[in-house]
Amino acid sequence: MKKLERRAILCLFIAAALVAGLGIYIAEFIRDGDSWVTYAANQHIYKDGNLKTGTIYDRNGVLLADNTSDGIIYNDDYSVRTATVHTVGDRNRSIANSAESAFQDKLVGYNIITGVYSSGDRRLNLTVDADLCVTANSALAGRSGTVGVYNYETGDIICLVSSPNFDPLNPPAVSSDDTSGLYINRFLSSAIVPGSIFKLVTTAAVIDNLSGIDDFTYTCTGVSYYGNDRITCPSAHGTMDFYGALANSCNCAYAQLSQDVGAHTLEEYVDKLELNKGADVNGITTASGSFEFPDEATVNLSWAGIGQYKDLINPCSYLRFVGAIAGGGKTAEPRLISSVKGPLGFEHKYKSKTTDQLLSEETASQIKDMMKNNVEATYGESNFPGLDIYAKSGTAEVGGGKTPNSWFTGFIDDPDHPYAFIVLVENGGSGSQVAGAVANAVLQAAVKK
């Protein structure tokens, strides 16, 4: 009897282990099935390591890439191929966050019920505008950097360019010690020193946490001291209010504001705005930002509050934050896929998703007013003819004797063209003059679409 009892217990244990194993398998199948089926050894959908099915189009129906059994067929236009290579991808799938790499399950038509059993080509419709990407790439003029423009009401990323880029029909050889970042999608996959565009984050923290900010004044002499260390400005700005401090991008004033608001509050705001984590773009997780705010009231805390020290931002995540300023405190989540159309004509359209309230409406409204003042008082509205533009520039020191990085970010207040933008020109120098000129070229083209 005891022997039967022991056998029964053993059978129950084995059965429980089988059920548990089956549960784990099902869970992993649901979670990772798309990765399993798109493994390069699957000869049903691959030939010589390349997908042999699926086409990629821009938002206007322009063919960007066609996966065939003979390889990828790209757009005939060299300028389109180079401007969109980091979005579309290369033949070796060396660009990790490209459509060819990240959206393989969409291109082959995988679903959890039928796998890739159903035959026929899938059409992946992206949100980007190929012509606008060409304009942005031309404006970058071969300089390293990135341009991103997205609709903060729908989430559509209509322009995504990363430079340096290359013709996917003739990819260059890259040595093991190459530092150009040729295969890095800077918009999605990089984390870069922001410089003064980070002052928008500090501004939000100040508005919400410092009383009497409307009565704030600061007299800038061009330098402020913290023990034996100092913060400098390019010139003495004189006496300014809060709006003037942002318009002049006064390092000394914002160094003091960073001390006043404190390390914990600044850390709370990069967390609240989700700048320290990757954004989700149709399943692509962008690079995470990185920040360190020393507890001690030292010069390093001041540098961190003005976008230097150890601050790193991802351009896409930061653009999402700027979209929230434009959208009254919340914004659409960025997306790259508009729809996927199957061989039988069925089209799955991707819906827009909206963020939580990242900023209060009142705070977003005041930052918006301050960004407009930046344009009117410093950048010059004549440099952006016909655009109701709100912006912040940044000139980020990168060390090593290199010219600073040039940033320009903001949005246009136009019901027909609700676009937020971010531009980086690496080692470009003045943010408003260099990156601002790129932004103007792209936005002028965007509103004429």
Backbone hydrogen bonds in HBPLUS format (Angstrom, degrees):
<---DONOR---> <-ACCEPTOR-->    atom                        ^
c    i                          cat <-CA-CA->   ^        H-A-AA   ^      H-
h    n   atom  resd res      DA  || num        DHA   H-A  angle D-A-AA Bond
n    s   type  num  typ     dist DA aas  dist angle  dist       angle   num
A0005-GLU N   A0001-MET O   2.96 MM   4  6.24 153.2  2.03 145.1 153.2     1
A0006-ARG N   A0002-LYS O   2.87 MM   4  6.16 154.7  1.94 146.6 153.0     2
A0007-ARG N   A0003-LYS O   2.97 MM   4  6.22 157.5  2.02 146.4 152.7     3
A0008-ALA N   A0004-LEU O   2.83 MM   4  6.04 154.3  1.90 147.2 154.5     4
A0009-ILE N   A0005-GLU O   2.96 MM   4  6.22 157.1  2.01 147.6 153.4     5
A0010-LEU N   A0006-ARG O   2.93 MM   4  6.18 156.9  1.98 147.0 153.6     6
A0011-CYS N   A0007-ARG O   2.85 MM   4  6.11 157.9  1.89 149.1 155.0     7
A0012-LEU N   A0008-ALA O   2.90 MM   4  6.15 156.1  1.96 146.6 153.3     8
A0013-PHE N   A0009-ILE O   2.89 MM   4  6.14 151.7  1.97 145.8 153.8     9
A0014-ILE N   A0010-LEU O   2.88 MM   4  6.18 160.1  1.92 151.2 156.3    10
A0015-ALA N   A0011-CYS O   2.85 MM   4  6.05 160.6  1.89 148.8 154.6    11
A0016-ALA N   A0012-LEU O   2.87 MM   4  6.05 155.9  1.93 145.3 152.0    12
A0017-ALA N   A0013-PHE O   2.90 MM   4  6.16 153.8  1.96 146.3 153.7    13
A0018-LEU N   A0014-ILE O   2.88 MM   4  6.17 153.3  1.96 148.7 156.0    14
A0019-VAL N   A0015-ALA O   2.91 MM   4  6.19 160.3  1.95 150.5 155.5    15
A0020-ALA N   A0016-ALA O   2.85 MM   4  6.04 161.2  1.89 148.0 153.7    16
A0021-GLY N   A0017-ALA O   2.80 MM   4  5.95 159.5  1.84 146.4 152.6    17
A0022-LEU N   A0018-LEU O   2.81 MM   4  6.00 157.3  1.86 147.3 153.9    18
A0023-GLY N   A0019-VAL O   2.87 MM   4  6.11 153.2  1.94 146.2 153.7    19
A0024-ILE N   A0020-ALA O   2.92 MM   4  6.23 156.1  1.97 150.0 156.2    20
A0025-TYR N   A0021-GLY O   2.88 MM   4  6.13 160.1  1.92 149.5 155.2    21
A0026-ILE N   A0022-LEU O   2.90 MM   4  6.12 164.0  1.93 151.5 155.4    22
A0027-ALA N   A0023-GLY O   2.97 MM   4  6.13 161.8  2.00 146.7 152.0    23
A0028-GLU N   A0024-ILE O   2.92 MM   4  6.14 161.5  1.95 151.2 156.2    24
A0029-PHE N   A0025-TYR O   2.75 MM   4  5.92 149.0  1.84 148.3 158.3    25
A0030-ILE N   A0026-ILE O   2.90 MM   4  6.13 159.9  1.94 152.1 156.2    26
A0031-ARG N   A0027-ALA O   2.98 MM   4  6.18 155.6  2.04 142.7 150.1    27
A0032-ASP N   A0028-GLU O   2.64 MM   4  5.54 164.9  1.66 149.8 154.8    28
A0033-GLY N   A0029-PHE O   2.80 MM   4  4.66 129.9  2.05 132.0 134.4    29
A0035-SER N   A0032-ASP O   2.93 MM   3  5.30 122.9  2.27 107.5 122.1    30
A0036-TRP N   A0032-ASP O   2.99 MM   4  6.34 156.2  2.05 155.6 163.4    31
A0037-VAL N   A0033-GLY O   3.01 MM   4  6.19 168.2  2.02 155.2 157.0    32
A0038-THR N   A0034-ASP O   3.21 MM   4  6.22 141.3  2.37 134.5 144.0    33
A0039-TYR N   A0036-TRP O   3.26 MM   3  5.44 157.7  2.31 109.7 110.4    34
A0042-ASN N   A0039-TYR O   2.94 MM   3  5.86 170.3  1.95 134.7 136.9    35
A0045-ILE N   A0042-ASN O   3.23 MM   3  6.06 152.2  2.31 119.3 124.0    36
A0046-TYR N   A0042-ASN O   3.02 MM   4  6.00 136.3  2.22 144.7 157.0    37
A0052-LYS N   A0045-ILE O   2.96 MM   7  5.81 149.2  2.05 153.9 152.0    38
A0047-LYS N   A0050-ASN O   2.83 MM   3  5.30 151.9  1.91 144.0 152.1    39
A0050-ASN N   A0047-LYS O   3.00 MM   3  5.30 166.6  2.02 114.2 118.5    40
A0067-ASN N   A0054-GLY O   2.88 MM  13  5.38 168.0  1.90 161.4 162.8    41
A0055-THR N   A0122-ARG O   2.80 MM  67  6.23 160.4  1.84 166.1 172.8    42
A0124-LEU N   A0055-THR O   2.78 MM  69  6.00 178.8  1.78 161.4 161.3    43
A0056-ILE N   A0065-ALA O   2.74 MM   9  5.09 161.1  1.78 159.7 160.6    44
A0064-LEU N   A0056-ILE O   2.78 MM   8  5.47 168.0  1.79 154.1 155.0    45
A0065-ALA N   A0056-ILE O   3.24 MM   9  5.09 156.4  2.30 136.1 136.4    46
A0057-TYR N   A0124-LEU O   2.90 MM  67  6.21 162.9  1.93 162.3 163.4    47
A0126-LEU N   A0057-TYR O   2.87 MM  69  6.01 175.0  1.88 154.5 155.3    48
A0058-ASP N   A0062-VAL O   2.90 MM   4  5.27 150.6  1.99 140.3 149.6    49
A0061-GLY N   A0058-ASP O   3.19 MM   3  5.46 166.5  2.21 115.9 116.5    50
A0059-ARG N   A0128-VAL O   2.91 MM  69  5.68 169.1  1.92 156.7 158.8    51
A0066-ASP N   A0073-ILE O   2.78 MM   7  4.96 140.8  1.93 136.8 149.5    52
A0073-ILE N   A0066-ASP O   2.80 MM   7  4.96 162.8  1.83 139.9 145.5    53
A0068-THR N   A0071-GLY O   3.09 MM   3  5.13 152.5  2.17 121.9 130.1    54
A0071-GLY N   A0068-THR O   3.00 MM   3  5.13 165.0  2.03 111.5 113.9    55
A0080-VAL N   A0077-ASP O   3.16 MM   3  5.34 123.4  2.49 101.0 114.6    56
A0081-ARG N   A0077-ASP O   3.03 MM   4  6.35 162.8  2.06 156.3 161.4    57
A0082-THR N   A0078-TYR O   3.00 MM   4  6.24 167.4  2.01 159.2 161.3    58
A0083-ALA N   A0079-SER O   3.11 MM   4  6.03 158.9  2.15 137.8 144.2    59
A0084-THR N   A0080-VAL O   3.09 MM   4  6.05 143.9  2.23 145.9 153.3    60
A0087-THR N   A0084-THR O   3.02 MM   3  5.24 136.8  2.21 105.3 117.9    61
A0088-VAL N   A0084-THR O   2.79 MM   4  5.93 170.2  1.80 169.2 172.2    62
A0089-GLY N   A0085-VAL O   2.75 MM   4  5.19 141.6  1.89 129.4 141.8    63
A0099-ALA N   A0087-THR O   2.80 MM  12  6.10 160.4  1.84 147.0 152.0    64
A0100-GLU N   A0088-VAL O   2.89 MM  12  6.00 156.0  1.95 153.6 160.5    65
A0093-ARG N   A0090-ASP O   3.09 MM   3  5.21 161.0  2.12 109.3 114.8    66
A0101-SER N   A0098-SER O   3.16 MM   3  5.31 132.7  2.39  99.1 111.5    67
A0102-ALA N   A0098-SER O   2.71 MM   4  5.76 174.4  1.72 168.0 168.9    68
A0103-PHE N   A0099-ALA O   2.97 MM   4  5.01 152.2  2.05 128.5 135.3    69
A0106-LYS N   A0103-PHE O   3.07 MM   3  5.34 126.8  2.37 102.4 115.7    70
A0107-LEU N   A0103-PHE O   3.09 MM   4  6.43 153.6  2.16 150.3 158.2    71
A0108-VAL N   A0104-GLN O   3.00 MM   4  6.24 146.3  2.11 152.2 159.9    72
A0110-TYR N   A0105-ASP O   2.96 MM   5  5.18 153.6  2.03 153.7 157.4    73
A0109-GLY N   A0106-LYS O   3.36 MM   3  5.09 144.7  2.50  90.8 100.6    74
A0111-ASN N   A0115-GLY O   3.13 MM   4  5.01 141.3  2.29 120.3 130.9    75
A0115-GLY N   A0111-ASN O   2.81 MM   4  5.01 137.4  1.99 148.6 154.9    76
A0117-TYR N   A0114-THR O   3.05 MM   3  5.65 161.8  2.08 134.7 140.5    77
A0123-ARG N   A0341-LYS O   2.87 MM 218  4.99 168.1  1.88 150.3 154.3    78
A0341-LYS N   A0123-ARG O   2.86 MM 218  4.99 163.5  1.89 144.0 148.9    79
A0125-ASN N   A0339-SER O   2.89 MM 214  5.23 166.0  1.91 160.9 162.7    80
A0338-SER N   A0125-ASN O   2.75 MM 213  5.47 163.4  1.77 154.7 159.1    81
A0339-SER N   A0125-ASN O   3.31 MM 214  5.23 157.3  2.36 133.3 138.3    82
A0127-THR N   A0336-LEU O   2.84 MM 209  5.16 143.1  1.98 132.5 135.4    83
A0129-ASP N   A0158-ILE O   2.83 MM  29  5.34 162.9  1.86 139.5 135.2    84
A0133-CYS N   A0129-ASP O   3.00 MM   4  6.31 152.4  2.08 153.3 161.9    85
A0134-VAL N   A0130-ALA O   2.97 MM   4  6.28 150.0  2.06 147.4 155.6    86
A0135-THR N   A0131-ASP O   3.00 MM   4  6.34 154.7  2.06 145.6 152.0    87
A0136-ALA N   A0132-LEU O   2.96 MM   4  6.24 158.5  2.01 147.4 152.9    88
A0137-ASN N   A0133-CYS O   2.87 MM   4  6.06 160.3  1.91 149.8 155.3    89
A0138-SER N   A0134-VAL O   2.91 MM   4  6.07 153.8  1.98 147.8 155.0    90
A0139-ALA N   A0135-THR O   2.95 MM   4  6.20 150.2  2.04 144.3 152.6    91
A0140-LEU N   A0136-ALA O   2.98 MM   4  6.29 144.8  2.11 146.2 155.4    92
A0141-ALA N   A0137-ASN O   3.20 MM   4  6.45 135.2  2.41 134.8 146.1    93
A0141-ALA N   A0138-SER O   3.11 MM   3  5.03 129.0  2.39  92.9 106.7    94
A0143-ARG N   A0140-LEU O   3.03 MM   3  5.49 164.9  2.05 119.8 123.5    95
A0426-GLU N   A0144-SER O   2.81 MM 282  5.41 153.0  1.88 139.3 146.8    96
A0145-GLY N   A0163-SER O   2.80 MM  18  5.20 158.1  1.85 138.9 137.1    97
A0163-SER N   A0145-GLY O   2.90 MM  18  5.20 165.5  1.92 154.4 151.9    98
A0146-THR N   A0424-LEU O   3.00 MM 278  5.24 146.2  2.11 131.5 140.6    99
A0424-LEU N   A0146-THR O   2.91 MM 278  5.24 163.0  1.94 159.3 160.6   100
A0147-VAL N   A0161-VAL O   2.99 MM  14  5.22 153.3  2.06 142.6 148.0   101
A0161-VAL N   A0147-VAL O   3.01 MM  14  5.22 158.5  2.05 151.5 156.0   102
A0148-GLY N   A0422-ILE O   2.96 MM 274  5.34 161.9  1.99 159.6 163.5   103
A0422-ILE N   A0148-GLY O   2.90 MM 274  5.34 143.2  2.04 154.0 159.7   104
A0149-VAL N   A0159-CYS O   3.03 MM  10  4.97 154.6  2.10 136.5 137.8   105
A0158-ILE N   A0149-VAL O   2.89 MM   9  5.79 128.1  2.17 139.3 154.8   106
A0159-CYS N   A0149-VAL O   3.28 MM  10  4.97 153.0  2.36 143.1 138.8   107
A0150-TYR N   A0420-ALA O   2.92 MM 270  5.50 159.3  1.96 151.8 158.6   108
A0420-ALA N   A0150-TYR O   2.87 MM 270  5.50 166.5  1.89 164.0 165.1   109
A0151-ASN N   A0156-ASP O   2.86 MM   5  5.24 156.1  1.92 143.7 149.0   110
A0155-GLY N   A0151-ASN O   2.65 MM   4  5.16 151.8  1.73 152.1 160.3   111
A0152-TYR N   A0418-PRO O   3.02 MM 266  6.13 143.5  2.16 153.9 164.8   112
A0332-ALA N   A0152-TYR O   3.18 MM 180  5.29 151.5  2.27 126.2 131.6   113
A0335-ARG N   A0155-GLY O   2.80 MM 180  5.49 143.6  1.93 151.4 141.5   114
A0157-ILE N   A0335-ARG O   3.08 MM 178  5.97 153.1  2.16 173.3 168.3   115
A0170-ASN N   A0167-ASP O   2.82 MM   3  5.35 156.1  1.88 117.9 125.9   116
A0178-ASP N   A0175-SER O   3.17 MM   3  5.27 159.5  2.21 114.0 113.5   117
A0184-ILE N   A0181-GLY O   3.07 MM   3  5.16 164.7  2.09 110.6 114.8   118
A0189-SER N   A0185-ASN O   2.67 MM   4  5.38 165.2  1.69 172.5 177.9   119
A0316-CYS N   A0187-PHE O   3.25 MM 129  5.67 138.7  2.43 163.4 154.7   120
A0287-ALA N   A0188-LEU O   2.89 MM  99  6.34 153.6  1.96 154.0 161.5   121
A0192-ILE N   A0313-ILE O   2.79 MM 121  5.28 156.0  1.84 145.8 142.9   122
A0313-ILE N   A0192-ILE O   2.82 MM 121  5.28 165.4  1.84 137.6 137.9   123
A0195-GLY N   A0307-GLY O   2.87 MM 112  4.18 137.2  2.06 143.7 130.8   124
A0198-PHE N   A0195-GLY O   3.10 MM   3  6.12 163.3  2.13 128.4 132.4   125
A0199-LYS N   A0196-SER O   2.99 MM   3  5.33 155.2  2.05 107.9 115.6   126
A0200-LEU N   A0197-ILE O   3.27 MM   3  6.08 170.8  2.28 117.5 120.2   127
A0201-VAL N   A0198-PHE O   2.83 MM   3  5.48 138.1  2.01 118.7 128.8   128
A0202-THR N   A0198-PHE O   3.37 MM   4  6.85 157.1  2.42 147.0 152.7   129
A0203-THR N   A0199-LYS O   2.76 MM   4  5.87 147.9  1.87 138.8 148.6   130
A0204-ALA N   A0200-LEU O   3.09 MM   4  6.32 154.1  2.16 138.9 144.2   131
A0205-ALA N   A0201-VAL O   3.08 MM   4  6.43 160.5  2.12 152.2 157.2   132
A0206-VAL N   A0202-THR O   2.88 MM   4  6.09 154.0  1.95 149.9 157.3   133
A0207-ILE N   A0203-THR O   2.94 MM   4  6.14 169.4  1.95 157.5 159.5   134
A0208-ASP N   A0204-ALA O   3.21 MM   4  6.33 161.2  2.25 147.8 152.2   135
A0209-ASN N   A0205-ALA O   3.09 MM   4  6.01 133.3  2.32 138.5 149.9   136
A0209-ASN N   A0206-VAL O   3.21 MM   3  5.26 133.4  2.43  97.5 110.0   137
A0210-LEU N   A0206-VAL O   2.92 MM   4  5.32 156.7  1.98 152.2 149.9   138
A0215-ASP N   A0212-GLY O   2.99 MM   3  5.51 153.4  2.07 112.6 120.8   139
A0216-PHE N   A0213-ILE O   3.02 MM   3  4.93 164.3  2.04 107.0 110.2   140
A0218-TYR N   A0240-MET O   2.89 MM  22  5.40 145.2  2.02 147.3 157.0   141
A0240-MET N   A0218-TYR O   2.79 MM  22  5.40 152.9  1.87 145.8 153.6   142
A0220-CYS N   A0238-GLY O   2.78 MM  18  4.82 166.4  1.80 128.7 125.9   143
A0238-GLY N   A0220-CYS O   3.07 MM  18  4.82 151.5  2.16 139.2 135.9   144
A0233-CYS N   A0222-GLY O   2.99 MM  11  4.86 157.9  2.04 130.7 129.1   145
A0224-SER N   A0231-ILE O   2.86 MM   7  5.22 152.7  1.93 149.8 156.2   146
A0231-ILE N   A0224-SER O   2.76 MM   7  5.22 158.1  1.81 155.4 163.1   147
A0226-TYR N   A0229-ASP O   2.74 MM   3  5.10 169.6  1.75 139.2 142.2   148
A0229-ASP N   A0226-TYR O   3.05 MM   3  5.10 157.9  2.10 123.3 122.3   149
A0245-ALA N   A0241-ASP O   2.91 MM   4  6.18 146.0  2.03 149.3 159.0   150
A0246-LEU N   A0242-PHE O   3.33 MM   4  6.67 152.1  2.41 145.5 150.6   151
A0247-ALA N   A0243-TYR O   2.93 MM   4  6.18 164.3  1.96 151.4 156.6   152
A0248-ASN N   A0244-GLY O   2.84 MM   4  5.87 156.7  1.89 147.3 152.6   153
A0250-CYS N   A0245-ALA O   2.93 MM   5  5.25 158.3  1.97 154.3 160.4   154
A0249-SER N   A0246-LEU O   2.93 MM   3  4.62 141.6  2.08  93.0 105.1   155
A0254-TYR N   A0250-CYS O   3.07 MM   4  6.26 168.4  2.09 152.3 155.8   156
A0255-ALA N   A0251-ASN O   2.74 MM   4  5.81 135.3  1.94 142.2 155.0   157
A0256-GLN N   A0252-CYS O   3.18 MM   4  6.45 153.8  2.25 142.7 147.9   158
A0257-LEU N   A0253-ALA O   2.98 MM   4  6.32 158.0  2.03 147.3 153.9   159
A0258-SER N   A0254-TYR O   2.91 MM   4  5.92 148.6  2.01 136.2 144.1   160
A0259-GLN N   A0255-ALA O   3.15 MM   4  6.44 149.8  2.25 140.4 147.9   161
A0260-ASP N   A0256-GLN O   2.92 MM   4  6.22 154.6  1.98 149.1 156.7   162
A0261-VAL N   A0257-LEU O   2.93 MM   4  6.10 157.2  1.98 149.5 154.4   163
A0262-GLY N   A0258-SER O   2.98 MM   4  5.93 150.2  2.08 139.5 147.9   164
A0266-LEU N   A0262-GLY O   3.21 MM   4  6.48 162.6  2.24 150.4 155.3   165
A0267-GLU N   A0263-ALA O   2.92 MM   4  6.13 160.6  1.95 153.9 159.7   166
A0268-GLU N   A0264-HIS O   2.88 MM   4  6.05 147.4  1.98 137.9 147.5   167
A0269-TYR N   A0265-THR O   2.99 MM   4  6.27 145.5  2.11 146.3 154.8   168
A0270-VAL N   A0266-LEU O   3.14 MM   4  6.50 156.7  2.20 152.5 157.2   169
A0271-ASP N   A0267-GLU O   3.19 MM   4  6.32 146.6  2.30 141.1 150.2   170
A0272-LYS N   A0268-GLU O   2.80 MM   4  6.00 155.7  1.86 143.6 151.2   171
A0273-LEU N   A0269-TYR O   2.89 MM   4  5.89 156.9  1.94 145.2 150.7   172
A0275-LEU N   A0270-VAL O   2.88 MM   5  5.19 148.6  1.98 154.5 162.2   173
A0274-GLU N   A0271-ASP O   3.05 MM   3  4.87 152.6  2.12  98.5 106.8   174
A0286-THR N   A0279-ALA O   2.92 MM   7  5.29 163.6  1.95 152.0 156.5   175
A0281-VAL N   A0284-ILE O   2.76 MM   3  4.91 167.5  1.77 148.1 152.6   176
A0284-ILE N   A0281-VAL O   2.97 MM   3  4.91 164.8  1.99 112.8 114.6   177
A0290-SER N   A0312-LEU O   2.89 MM  22  4.98 156.1  1.95 131.2 137.6   178
A0312-LEU N   A0290-SER O   2.77 MM  22  4.98 137.9  1.94 156.6 160.8   179
A0298-THR N   A0296-GLU O   2.73 MM   2  5.46 135.5  1.92 108.4  93.9   180
A0301-LEU N   A0298-THR O   3.20 MM   3  5.61 131.7  2.45 106.3 116.6   181
A0303-TRP N   A0299-VAL O   2.89 MM   4  6.25 158.7  1.93 152.6 158.5   182
A0304-ALA N   A0300-ASN O   2.92 MM   4  6.10 154.1  1.98 144.2 151.3   183
A0305-GLY N   A0301-LEU O   3.01 MM   4  6.25 148.2  2.11 144.4 152.6   184
A0306-ILE N   A0303-TRP O   3.20 MM   3  5.29 145.2  2.33  98.3 108.3   185
A0308-GLN N   A0303-TRP O   2.86 MM   5  5.12 160.4  1.90 152.1 147.8   186
A0307-GLY N   A0304-ALA O   3.26 MM   3  5.26 165.2  2.29 105.4 106.9   187
A0311-ASP N   A0308-GLN O   2.97 MM   3  5.49 168.6  1.98 139.1 142.1   188
A0318-TYR N   A0314-ASN O   2.97 MM   4  6.17 160.7  2.01 161.2 167.5   189
A0319-LEU N   A0315-PRO O   2.90 MM   4  6.03 150.3  1.99 143.5 151.8   190
A0320-ARG N   A0316-CYS O   3.06 MM   4  6.35 147.8  2.17 144.9 153.1   191
A0321-PHE N   A0317-SER O   3.24 MM   4  6.63 148.9  2.34 141.7 148.8   192
A0322-VAL N   A0318-TYR O   3.00 MM   4  6.39 157.3  2.06 150.3 156.3   193
A0323-GLY N   A0319-LEU O   2.86 MM   4  6.14 150.3  1.95 146.9 155.5   194
A0324-ALA N   A0320-ARG O   3.11 MM   4  6.44 137.7  2.29 138.3 149.1   195
A0324-ALA N   A0321-PHE O   3.02 MM   3  5.07 125.5  2.32  95.5 109.8   196
A0325-ILE N   A0321-PHE O   3.21 MM   4  6.69 142.6  2.36 144.1 153.7   197
A0325-ILE N   A0322-VAL O   3.12 MM   3  5.15 123.5  2.45  95.1 109.1   198
A0326-ALA N   A0322-VAL O   3.15 MM   4  6.55 158.9  2.20 149.1 154.0   199
A0327-GLY N   A0323-GLY O   2.85 MM   4  6.01 141.9  2.00 140.9 152.4   200
A0329-GLY N   A0324-ALA O   2.65 MM   5  4.66 154.8  1.71 165.9 156.7   201
A0358-LEU N   A0329-GLY O   2.74 MM  29  5.42 131.2  1.98 154.3 158.7   202
A0359-LEU N   A0329-GLY O   3.07 MM  30  4.22 152.1  2.15 121.1 126.5   203
A0355-THR N   A0331-THR O   2.81 MM  24  5.63 170.5  1.82 172.9 174.1   204
A0333-GLU N   A0353-LYS O   2.69 MM  20  5.51 164.8  1.71 152.5 156.2   205
A0350-TYR N   A0338-SER O   3.00 MM  12  5.61 170.0  2.01 143.8 146.9   206
A0340-VAL N   A0348-HIS O   2.94 MM   8  5.27 151.0  2.02 140.8 149.8   207
A0348-HIS N   A0340-VAL O   2.79 MM   8  5.27 163.6  1.82 160.9 156.9   208
A0342-GLY N   A0346-PHE O   2.77 MM   4  5.35 166.4  1.79 165.7 165.4   209
A0345-GLY N   A0342-GLY O   3.10 MM   3  5.44 161.6  2.13 114.5 117.7   210
A0364-ALA N   A0360-SER O   2.94 MM   4  6.17 170.5  1.95 159.2 161.8   211
A0365-SER N   A0361-GLU O   2.89 MM   4  5.99 154.1  1.96 144.3 151.8   212
A0366-GLN N   A0362-GLU O   3.04 MM   4  6.30 155.8  2.10 146.1 151.7   213
A0367-ILE N   A0363-THR O   2.99 MM   4  6.25 166.1  2.01 155.7 159.3   214
A0368-LYS N   A0364-ALA O   2.92 MM   4  6.05 153.7  1.99 144.6 152.6   215
A0369-ASP N   A0365-SER O   3.01 MM   4  6.31 155.3  2.07 145.3 151.1   216
A0370-MET N   A0366-GLN O   2.97 MM   4  6.26 154.5  2.04 147.9 155.0   217
A0371-MET N   A0367-ILE O   2.84 MM   4  6.13 148.8  1.93 149.7 158.3   218
A0372-LYS N   A0368-LYS O   3.01 MM   4  6.31 149.1  2.10 148.0 156.2   219
A0373-ASN N   A0369-ASP O   2.98 MM   4  6.26 152.8  2.06 143.7 151.5   220
A0374-ASN N   A0370-MET O   2.94 MM   4  6.27 141.5  2.09 139.3 149.7   221
A0375-VAL N   A0371-MET O   3.35 MM   4  6.66 152.7  2.43 140.1 144.8   222
A0391-ALA N   A0371-MET O   3.41 MM  20  5.02 162.5  2.45 110.4 105.3   223
A0376-GLU N   A0372-LYS O   3.00 MM   4  6.33 165.2  2.02 154.3 158.3   224
A0377-ALA N   A0373-ASN O   2.76 MM   4  5.69 165.4  1.78 153.3 157.5   225
A0378-THR N   A0374-ASN O   2.85 MM   4  5.42 149.3  1.95 137.3 145.4   226
A0379-TYR N   A0374-ASN O   3.11 MM   5  6.47 158.9  2.16 142.6 149.2   227
A0380-GLY N   A0375-VAL O   2.72 MM   5  5.39 147.0  1.83 152.1 154.4   228
A0383-ASN N   A0380-GLY O   3.05 MM   3  5.65 159.6  2.10 114.4 120.7   229
A0384-PHE N   A0381-GLU O   2.96 MM   3  5.39 163.1  1.99 114.5 119.6   230
A0387-LEU N   A0384-PHE O   3.10 MM   3  5.68 160.9  2.13 140.9 141.3   231
A0413-ASP N   A0388-ASP O   2.92 MM  25  5.60 158.5  1.97 160.2 162.8   232
A0390-TYR N   A0411-PHE O   2.90 MM  21  5.47 156.4  1.96 168.1 174.0   233
A0411-PHE N   A0390-TYR O   2.92 MM  21  5.47 151.2  2.01 150.4 159.4   234
A0392-LYS N   A0409-THR O   2.83 MM  17  5.55 145.6  1.95 162.6 170.0   235
A0409-THR N   A0392-LYS O   3.03 MM  17  5.55 165.0  2.05 152.5 157.2   236
A0394-GLY N   A0407-TRP O   3.02 MM  13  4.66 145.9  2.14 128.7 122.1   237
A0407-TRP N   A0394-GLY O   2.78 MM  13  4.66 161.0  1.81 153.5 149.9   238
A0396-ALA N   A0405-ASN O   2.87 MM   9  4.94 140.6  2.03 140.0 146.6   239
A0405-ASN N   A0396-ALA O   2.82 MM   9  4.94 150.2  1.91 149.4 145.3   240
A0402-LYS N   A0399-GLY O   3.20 MM   3  5.93 169.4  2.21 119.4 122.6   241
A0429-GLY N   A0404-PRO O   2.90 MM  25  5.06 159.2  1.94 150.0 150.3   242
A0406-SER N   A0425-VAL O   2.90 MM  19  5.02 174.3  1.90 146.6 148.0   243
A0425-VAL N   A0406-SER O   2.81 MM  19  5.02 159.9  1.85 149.4 155.5   244
A0408-PHE N   A0423-VAL O   3.03 MM  15  5.24 141.3  2.19 145.8 149.2   245
A0423-VAL N   A0408-PHE O   2.85 MM  15  5.24 143.6  1.98 145.6 157.3   246
A0410-GLY N   A0421-PHE O   3.14 MM  11  5.58 158.0  2.19 147.1 147.1   247
A0421-PHE N   A0410-GLY O   2.86 MM  11  5.58 162.1  1.90 146.7 149.1   248
A0412-ILE N   A0419-TYR O   2.98 MM   7  5.82 151.8  2.06 160.3 169.4   249
A0417-HIS N   A0414-ASP O   2.86 MM   3  5.08 139.9  2.02 108.7 121.3   250
A0419-TYR N   A0417-HIS O   2.83 MM   2  5.61 126.6  2.12 114.4  98.0   251
A0428-GLY N   A0425-VAL O   3.15 MM   3  5.14 133.1  2.38 136.5 125.8   252
A0434-VAL N   A0430-SER O   3.02 MM   4  5.77 161.2  2.05 143.3 149.4   253
A0436-GLY N   A0431-GLY O   3.02 MM   5  6.38 137.1  2.21 150.1 158.8   254
A0438-VAL N   A0434-VAL O   3.37 MM   4  6.73 152.8  2.45 143.2 149.8   255
A0439-ALA N   A0435-ALA O   2.94 MM   4  6.21 161.9  1.98 150.7 155.7   256
A0440-ASN N   A0436-GLY O   2.96 MM   4  6.19 158.3  2.01 147.4 152.8   257
A0441-ALA N   A0437-ALA O   3.14 MM   4  6.35 162.2  2.18 145.9 149.8   258
A0442-VAL N   A0438-VAL O   3.11 MM   4  6.37 161.6  2.14 155.0 159.4   259
A0443-LEU N   A0439-ALA O   2.90 MM   4  6.03 169.6  1.91 158.4 161.6   260
A0444-GLN N   A0440-ASN O   2.90 MM   4  5.92 159.1  1.95 151.3 156.7   261
A0445-ALA N   A0441-ALA O   3.33 MM   4  6.46 155.2  2.40 136.3 142.3   262
A0446-ALA N   A0442-VAL O   2.90 MM   4  6.14 147.3  2.01 143.9 154.2   263
A0447-VAL N   A0443-LEU O   3.02 MM   4  6.20 161.6  2.05 155.1 156.4   264
A0448-LYS N   A0445-ALA O   3.33 MM   3  5.34 142.4  2.48  96.0 106.5   265
A0449-LYS N   A0446-ALA O   3.22 MM   3  5.48 162.8  2.25 107.4 112.5   266
